[in-house]
């Protein structure tokens, strides 16, 4: 099996590429810069949107994992809409050339404001340009994969804890503040409940999805359990022996953030059980 991973140098790509390689998979890693990619992979430094025949250029992979995405933590940046045609065109070239399996990293932000568990049938009503763009790509790629007989997987991610040096999440921001010697970190109320998953487990779940084609469609990459943001961040501070302290209530909660939201882990549990 040969798997192409786009966005391989990013926060998620680094760990997923390593996990796939550890699993004995042949990996082609693509990004504009690949200085943080595991050197066991076949590295392709390129702008993927400018490759005319990506199926040939990347050596006819069996599976494509599309992680590449700009400004994922700037939820209303215009680049999400502006880049959407490029993402669709890139993926379509593989689908029409007969690739066996296409997997794309999705986000719980596709759902919008929702209380409770999210499964593959939960209606999507995104409230940001990021969520709108991801959801549009999801629906378009699902349609094209079905039309062309390609295995389709939409890997819906939630909140990831770990590898903070290279991320842009709240955990990474706290990590950087600690490194800078700051003693306090302005915070929200911390009352919102989310689905948190450790970075290594996240990478294992994604790899497990790609290494099989029996379970397809929307797959939540998640723990299946809600936890208060304040509880998980305080635990993160203890796990990393940090001295910085949270200043609760300094920032308001974002209006589009759900009070309690988590993924249904039924499908990923089955995949991981089969993996053994």
C-alpha positions as CSV (number, residue, x, y, z in Angstrom):
1,X,0.0,0.0,0.0
2,X,1.2,3.5,-0.9
3,X,-0.4,6.5,0.8
4,X,0.1,10.1,-0.2
5,X,-0.3,12.6,2.6
6,X,-0.7,16.3,1.7
7,X,0.1,18.9,4.3
8,X,2.6,16.5,5.7
9,X,4.8,19.1,7.3
10,X,1.9,20.5,9.4
11,X,0.9,19.9,12.9
12,X,-1.2,16.8,12.1
13,X,0.9,15.6,9.1
14,X,4.1,15.1,11.1
15,X,2.5,12.6,13.5
16,X,0.3,10.8,11.0
17,X,3.2,10.3,8.5
18,X,5.3,8.9,11.3
19,X,2.5,6.5,12.5
20,X,2.0,5.3,8.9
21,X,5.7,4.6,8.5
22,X,5.8,2.8,11.8
23,X,3.0,0.6,10.5
24,X,5.1,-0.4,7.5
25,X,3.2,1.7,5.0
26,X,5.0,3.4,2.0
27,X,4.4,7.1,2.4
28,X,4.7,9.9,-0.1
29,X,4.8,13.2,1.9
30,X,3.8,16.4,0.2
31,X,4.0,20.0,1.3
32,X,5.6,23.3,0.2
33,X,8.3,22.7,2.9
34,X,9.0,19.4,4.5
35,X,11.7,20.1,7.0
36,X,9.7,18.4,9.9
37,X,8.7,15.3,7.9
38,X,10.0,11.9,8.9
39,X,12.9,11.2,6.4
40,X,11.7,7.6,5.9
41,X,9.0,9.0,3.6
42,X,9.4,9.9,0.0
43,X,9.3,13.7,0.2
44,X,7.8,16.0,-2.4
45,X,8.2,19.7,-1.8
46,X,5.7,21.3,-4.1
47,X,2.6,23.5,-4.4
48,X,0.0,20.8,-4.9
49,X,-2.5,23.1,-6.6
50,X,0.0,23.7,-9.5
51,X,0.7,20.0,-10.3
52,X,-1.0,19.2,-13.6
53,X,-1.1,15.4,-13.3
54,X,-0.8,14.7,-9.5
55,X,-1.6,11.0,-9.9
56,X,1.6,10.4,-12.0
57,X,3.6,13.1,-10.2
58,X,3.1,11.4,-6.8
59,X,3.7,7.8,-8.1
60,X,0.2,6.5,-8.4
61,X,-0.7,6.1,-4.7
62,X,-3.4,3.7,-3.6
63,X,-4.7,6.1,-0.9
64,X,-4.8,9.9,-0.7
65,X,-5.0,11.6,2.7
66,X,-5.7,15.3,2.2
67,X,-4.6,17.3,5.2
68,X,-3.5,20.5,3.4
69,X,-5.4,23.6,4.5
70,X,-4.4,27.1,5.2
71,X,-5.3,29.2,8.3
72,X,-7.3,26.4,10.0
73,X,-7.4,28.3,13.3
74,X,-8.4,31.6,11.8
75,X,-12.0,30.6,11.3
76,X,-13.3,33.5,9.2
77,X,-10.2,34.1,7.0
78,X,-11.2,34.6,3.4
79,X,-8.6,32.1,2.2
80,X,-11.0,29.2,3.2
81,X,-13.4,30.2,0.4
82,X,-10.7,31.4,-2.0
83,X,-8.8,28.0,-1.8
84,X,-11.9,25.8,-2.0
85,X,-11.8,25.4,-5.9
86,X,-8.1,24.4,-5.7
87,X,-8.9,21.7,-3.1
88,X,-11.7,20.3,-5.1
89,X,-9.8,20.3,-8.4
90,X,-6.8,18.6,-6.8
91,X,-8.9,15.8,-5.3
92,X,-11.0,15.4,-8.4
93,X,-7.8,14.7,-10.5
94,X,-7.2,11.6,-8.3
95,X,-10.8,10.5,-8.3
96,X,-11.1,10.6,-12.1
97,X,-7.8,8.8,-12.5
98,X,-9.1,5.8,-10.5
99,X,-7.4,6.1,-7.1
100,X,-8.7,3.4,-4.8
101,X,-9.4,5.5,-1.7
102,X,-9.7,9.2,-0.8
103,X,-9.7,10.5,2.8
104,X,-10.0,14.2,3.8
105,X,-9.5,15.7,7.2
106,X,-12.7,17.3,8.3
107,X,-13.7,19.3,11.4
108,X,-16.5,19.5,13.9
109,X,-16.8,23.1,12.9
110,X,-18.7,21.9,9.8
111,X,-21.6,21.2,12.2
112,X,-22.0,24.7,13.6
113,X,-23.8,25.2,16.9
114,X,-24.9,21.9,18.3
115,X,-25.4,20.4,21.7
116,X,-24.6,16.8,22.3
117,X,-23.1,13.9,20.3
118,X,-22.3,14.2,16.6
119,X,-22.6,11.2,14.3
120,X,-22.5,10.8,10.6
121,X,-26.1,11.8,10.2
122,X,-26.0,15.0,12.3
123,X,-27.1,18.0,10.1
124,X,-24.4,20.5,9.3
125,X,-25.0,24.2,9.6
126,X,-21.6,25.8,9.8
127,X,-21.2,29.3,11.2
128,X,-17.7,30.2,10.0
129,X,-16.0,30.5,6.6
130,X,-13.8,27.6,7.7
131,X,-16.7,25.4,8.5
132,X,-18.6,26.4,5.4
133,X,-15.7,25.6,3.1
134,X,-14.9,22.2,4.7
135,X,-18.6,21.3,4.5
136,X,-18.8,22.2,0.9
137,X,-15.7,20.2,0.0
138,X,-17.2,17.3,2.0
139,X,-20.4,17.2,0.0
140,X,-18.7,17.7,-3.3
141,X,-16.0,15.0,-2.8
142,X,-18.6,12.5,-1.5
143,X,-20.6,13.0,-4.7
144,X,-17.6,12.5,-7.0
145,X,-16.3,9.5,-5.1
146,X,-19.7,7.7,-5.4
147,X,-19.9,8.6,-9.1
148,X,-16.5,7.2,-9.8
149,X,-16.5,4.1,-7.4
150,X,-13.8,5.5,-5.1
151,X,-13.7,4.6,-1.4
152,X,-14.6,7.9,0.4
153,X,-13.6,8.8,4.0
154,X,-14.3,12.0,5.7
155,X,-12.2,12.0,8.9
156,X,-13.9,14.5,11.2
157,X,-11.5,15.9,13.8
158,X,-12.2,17.3,17.2
159,X,-9.9,18.8,19.8
160,X,-6.3,17.5,19.9
161,X,-3.9,17.7,22.8
162,X,-0.2,17.2,22.3
163,X,2.7,18.2,20.1
164,X,2.2,21.8,21.2
165,X,5.4,23.2,19.8
166,X,4.0,23.2,16.2
167,X,0.3,23.7,16.7
168,X,-2.0,26.7,17.0
169,X,-4.5,25.4,19.5
170,X,-5.1,26.8,23.0
171,X,-2.7,24.2,24.2
172,X,0.1,25.4,21.9
173,X,-0.6,29.0,22.8
174,X,-0.2,28.2,26.5
175,X,2.9,26.2,25.8
176,X,4.5,29.1,24.0
177,X,3.5,31.5,26.7
178,X,5.2,29.2,29.3
179,X,8.3,29.1,27.1
180,X,8.4,32.9,27.0
181,X,8.3,33.0,30.8
182,X,4.8,34.4,31.3
183,X,3.2,33.6,34.6
184,X,-0.5,34.1,33.6
185,X,-2.6,33.2,30.6
186,X,-5.8,35.1,29.8
187,X,-8.6,32.6,29.4
188,X,-12.3,32.1,28.8
189,X,-14.7,30.8,31.5
190,X,-13.5,27.3,30.5
191,X,-17.0,25.9,31.1
192,X,-17.6,24.6,27.5
193,X,-17.3,20.8,27.1
194,X,-15.4,19.3,24.1
195,X,-14.1,16.0,22.8
196,X,-10.4,15.9,23.5
197,X,-8.0,13.3,22.1
198,X,-4.3,12.9,22.8
199,X,-2.1,13.6,19.7
200,X,-0.6,10.1,19.5
201,X,-4.0,8.5,19.7
202,X,-5.4,10.9,17.1
203,X,-2.6,9.8,14.7
204,X,-3.2,6.1,15.4
205,X,-6.9,6.5,14.7
206,X,-6.3,8.3,11.4
207,X,-3.7,5.7,10.3
208,X,-6.1,2.9,11.2
209,X,-8.8,4.4,9.0
210,X,-6.5,4.7,6.0
211,X,-5.1,1.2,6.3
212,X,-8.6,-0.3,5.7
213,X,-11.5,0.4,3.3
214,X,-14.3,-1.6,5.0
215,X,-15.5,1.4,7.0
216,X,-16.0,4.5,5.0
217,X,-18.1,7.7,4.9
218,X,-17.9,10.2,7.8
219,X,-15.7,8.8,10.6
220,X,-15.3,10.8,13.8
221,X,-11.6,10.8,15.0
222,X,-12.5,11.3,18.6
223,X,-12.7,10.0,22.2
224,X,-16.5,9.9,22.3
225,X,-16.5,11.7,25.7
226,X,-17.1,15.4,26.6
227,X,-14.8,17.1,29.1
228,X,-14.7,20.7,30.4
229,X,-12.1,22.9,28.7
230,X,-10.9,24.1,32.0
231,X,-10.4,20.6,33.3
232,X,-8.4,19.5,30.3
233,X,-6.2,22.6,30.2
234,X,-5.5,22.3,33.9
235,X,-4.6,18.7,33.4
236,X,-2.3,19.7,30.5
237,X,-0.5,22.1,32.8
238,X,0.1,19.4,35.3
239,X,1.2,16.8,32.7
240,X,3.8,19.2,31.4
241,X,4.8,20.6,34.8
242,X,4.0,24.1,33.8
243,X,4.0,27.0,36.2
244,X,1.8,29.4,34.2
245,X,-1.7,29.9,35.6
246,X,-5.0,30.6,33.9
247,X,-6.8,33.9,34.3
248,X,-10.4,32.9,33.9
249,X,-13.0,35.2,32.4
250,X,-10.5,37.5,30.6
251,X,-12.0,36.5,27.2
252,X,-15.7,35.9,26.3
253,X,-16.7,32.6,25.0
254,X,-17.1,32.7,21.2
255,X,-20.8,32.8,20.2
256,X,-20.5,29.9,17.7
257,X,-18.8,27.6,20.2
258,X,-21.2,24.9,21.5
259,X,-21.6,24.5,25.3
260,X,-21.1,20.7,25.1
261,X,-20.2,18.8,21.9
262,X,-18.5,15.5,21.2
263,X,-18.1,12.8,18.6
264,X,-20.0,9.5,18.4
265,X,-17.1,7.0,18.4
266,X,-19.0,3.9,17.2
267,X,-17.3,3.7,13.8
268,X,-13.7,4.4,15.0
269,X,-14.1,1.9,17.9
270,X,-14.9,-0.8,15.3
271,X,-11.9,0.1,13.2
272,X,-9.6,0.1,16.2
273,X,-11.0,-3.2,17.4
274,X,-10.4,-4.8,14.0
275,X,-6.9,-3.4,14.1
276,X,-6.2,-5.2,17.3
